[in-house]
């Protein structure tokens, strides 16, 4: 996993570095952010010193009412040798005591012009993405009618060819062959291509083609939430394939269970159309229309009626 | 399943052409073959996956083989990358 350093925050956000320049390469190890309010009162028992510290209006106004020696003491205790940084919000003035303590312990002090809550949520979002669990999957990710469909299957089964056909039909390629997936929150998977092979597709016999230059900017996406997966496999005579679509199979990627359909591959089956329809059908199901279930209900009703008819 | 760490000795690293040869070799086996570098695992039978790792000369990779001909596959892949 990539390391996150205080410098990354400075690069990403509109933050002003005011003191502790020596510490900008400190590593941030957690996405949690601390607002040291209780610590301002002198209680440092549970001070989460490894977190990024955020000083908002409340903390600062309490601090300003302290006696000079208390001020010095609190700031010295806040700036430890592992604290990755202090952020002051609302463009407030940085107290002299903090500047001295921060320079001494090399804790970067940054200032943001925005409101505290806004800063917290933006920093948290940024850090959560950076610390999200991560994996790479062998497969192709395509955005079909707005649904991120992950196509998996053995090497040579025709994933890339299917992706090409889907792109030709107006859908968007996210990644070919290797999909980097990160888990956001506890139930969301976001996939993207490794930077080196972004927009590229490998077709046996043709080699590597660039989908963006061939089909235009509308044919690619940089990343996409994955909602559905399709597993392609060579037709196995002995295996039972789903004939009704009543059951929903799933596959697990990290902590997330992804709905999955297994589609047998045989010459003459147009996979792109099947996958396109699978994506639409998945969408329809999520909107509450389930063809298989409705049909099954109709069949059950019909059988019940006939039974009653006979009994009368 | 067999796996082994190996240092890549190919002087050019796994550039496009050697990567293609590597994948051709991998595809001649029925076992599932994987390569891991810096915690990223890819299918050794996929050229795009392999190239996305951008393996340079002198880097250490983990080669994993799983299947009927795993021993043979692992041996051949290891010898391919350890030749300079």
Interface residues (C-beta under 8 A of the other chain):
Chain A: X1 X136 X138 X155 X156 X176 X177 X178 X180 X193 X194 X196 X197 X200 X202 X208
Chain B: X27 X39 X40 X41 X42 X43 X45 X46 X47 X48 X49 X51 X52 X53 X54
